[in-house]
Amino acid sequence: MTLFRIKLMFNDGFTLALVALAAFFGAALNAAAGGGSFLTLPALIYAGIAPVAANATGTTALLPGYLASTWGFREDLGPPRSVGMTALMLTCLVGGGIGAGLLITTSNHAFRALVPWLLLFATALFAFGPTLLRRIGRHPEQHAPRLQALVGLFVVSVYGGYFNGGLGVLLLAMLTLIGETHLNRMNALKNAISAVLTLFAVGIYAAAGTVQWRWVAVMLPAVLVGGYVGARVARRIPREVMRWSIVLIGLVMSALFFR
């Protein structure tokens, strides 16, 4: 796509409004339950951004939400049962960095072909994640050994650095396998891991010139407002209603990209 075409699309009021709305509702979804990338990635691709850059740009714009969530849970943050905090964060940093490196070396054609499958996988995580967590949590005393826990967190972090969709569900599942049972501590760790690996991944995206900063500037105000509104509204909407709404959005977006 030519630079002129990109500038033309950037000046298109409808496209600007669409991306801003996607950022608003994406941040609101992330604050409530997750799944914001289901909206931001398709909107940015529609705006004419190449798929890899769209993924990197959307992740960058949504990063402040992870940082804010980590700060909000700071009092509950502590090391998990079988892994020290330093080893945990280093593992997630390395995994997130490798995932980001894989993304920026993936061709746009290949990533565009992967998008519907990634969206579908993340949708399945939202649909079946609670059942998975309940089954894992039935035997909290049977937690994974330290090495297995670190390997699992590394794999999940690679996924998170490559594609953020459904990352929270995967992290909660891994923390449950480690032996965590306290919900607030699990959420605090999930948010901290997400923030750390995403921050590092965004640094790699930016260094590679993959992030479209003009679009980040368009999205950021909407993200900040949407994150606040989502956190407030989520208190009034039943969690199951929210979860299945996200699943429906994911299925629709997956179907559109399969076409």
N, C-alpha and C positions, 0 to 999 in steps of 0.2 A: 504494500500500500504506500502511495507517495506521501511526502510531507505535506503537499498541498491538500490532499484528501483528508489527512489527519486534522489539519488546521480547520478545514471546512466543517468537519464533524464536531470539532471542539467548539466551534461558534454556533452550532445548531442548538437553539434553545430547548427543543424537545429532548435532545440527547442529554444535555446538561441536567435537565429536570429529572430525567429517568435515572441517571447515575446517582444524583443526589438523593432521590427517593429510595433507591436500592441501598445506598449507604445508611440512610436513616433507619429503614426497616431491618437491614442486616445487623446493624448495631443493636437495635431493640431485641432482635431474636437472640443475639449472642448474650445480651444481658439477662435474658429470661431463661434460655435453655440451650443456646447454641444454634448453629446452622446458618449464620450470616452469609457465608460464602455461597450458599445456594442462590442468593440474590445478587451479590456484588459481582461475582465472576461472569455470569451471563450478561449482566448489564454492561460491563466493561467490554466484553467481546462484541456485543451489539454496537457499542460506540465506535468500533473500528480498531480497537487495540488488539495486537497480536495475542494469541492465547497465553503464552508464557508470561508476557509482560502484564497481561490482565490479571493473572493469578498473583504475581508479585505485587502489583499495585494495590489490588484489593486487600491482600494480607497486610501490607504496609498501612493502609488507611484504617484498618480495624485494630491495629496494634494498641492504640491508647486504651481500648476497652480491656485488654488483658492486663495492662499495667494498673489501671484503676481497680480492677477486681482483686488483684494481688494485694494492693494497699488496703482494700476493704476487709480482707481476711487476714491481715498481718498478725493479729493477736492469736490466731489459731495455727499459725505456721510453725511447723517443727519437723524434725527428721522422721521418716517412716520407721517401722519396727526393725527391719532387717538391713537397711541401707543408710549410711551416713549422708548428711546433707551435701557435703562436698563431693562425694562420689556420685551422688544422684545428679547434681547440677552439671558436673563435668561430663557425665555420660549423655545427658540431654543436650548440652551444648554441642558436643561432637556429632551426635545424631542429627540435630537440627541443621548443623553446618553441612553435613554430607547430603542431607535431603535438599537443601538449597542449592548446593553444587550440582546435584543431579538435575534439578529443575532448569537451571540456566544453561545446561549443556544439552537439554532435550530440544529437539527441533519443534517449531510451532506446529508442523503437520502431525508429528507423533503425539504431541500433547493434546492437540485438538481431538485426535482419535481417542485419547484416554479420558477426556473430560466426562463424557456420559457415564463411563464405567466408574470413575472416581466419585461422581455425584451419586450414582446408584449405590455404591458401597457405603458412602457416608449416610445415605438415606436408610439403608438397612441397619446401620449402627443405631440410628435414632429409633427405628421401629422395634428392634429386638434387644437393644442395649439394656433396658431395665430388667428383662427376663434373664439375660446373661449375668448381670450383676447380682441378681437374687440367687441364682444357682451357685455362683462363685462364693457368695457371702454366707452360704449355709454352713461352711466349715472353715471359719476364720482361723482356727488353730492350725490348719494345714497350709501355712503360707509358704511361698516359694523361697528356696535358698537364695543367699545374697547374689551369687553369680548369675543364676537364672533370672532373678529380678532385674539386675542391671542389663542383661542381654535383652530382656523383654522391653524395658524402658528405652533402650537404644533403638530398637526396631521401630517402636512407636514414634520416637523423636525424628527418625529419618522420614517417616510418613508425614509428620507434622511440618518438617522443613520443606517438604515437596508439595504437600497439599493439606491445608488446615482443616478441611471439612471433616467433622466427626471426631476431631482430635480429643475433645473433652471426654467423650464416651470411652475411647480407648484408654486414656490415662486413668479414668476411674476404675476400669476393669483391671488394669495392671496394679493399681494401688490396693485393690481388694485382694488380688492374688498375693501381694506382698504381706498381707495380714492386717491392713488398716480397716478399722470398723467405725471410727468416729467420723460422722458425715462432714462436720465443719473442718476438721483437719484434712480430710480427703479433698474437699473443695479448695482449701487454701493451697495444698500441694499441687493440685491440678492447675490452678490459676498461676502459681509461681513457675511451674515447669513450662506452661504454655507461653508465659511472658518471656522467660529466659531464652527458650529455643527460637521463638518467633523474632525476638529482638536481634539475635545473632543472625538468623536467616535473612531478615530485612537488611542487615548490614552487608551481607553478601550480595543480595539482589541489587542494592544501591551501588556497591563497588563495581558490579558488572554492567551498570547502566541499564538495568532491566526495568526499574521503577519509573513510571510516568508521573513525575512530580506535579504537573499541572492538574492531573486528575485527582491526585491525593489532596491537593488544595481545595478542589471542588467538594470532595467527599468528607473531609475532616470536620467541618462545622456540623454537617448532618450526622456524622458518627457520634459526636459529643452529645448532641441533643437527643438522638435516638437511643443512645446508651442509657441516658438518664430516664427518658420516658419509658423505655422497656423495663427497667428495674422497678419503676413505680407501678406500671400496669400489670406486670407479672404477678404481683401480690394479689391481684383480684381475679386472675384467670386460672381455672383449674389446670394443674400441671399436665394432665393427660390430654386436655383440649389443646394446650400449647404444643405438646409433643407430636400429636397426630396432625396438627396444622403444618408443622415443619416437615413431617413425612410427606404430606400431600404436595407441598411446594417442591420438595426434592424429586418426587416422582414426575411432576409436570416438567421441571427443568431437565431432568434426565431424558424424558421422552422427546423434548424439543431438540436436544443435542444428538439424539440417535437418528433424527430425520436426515 
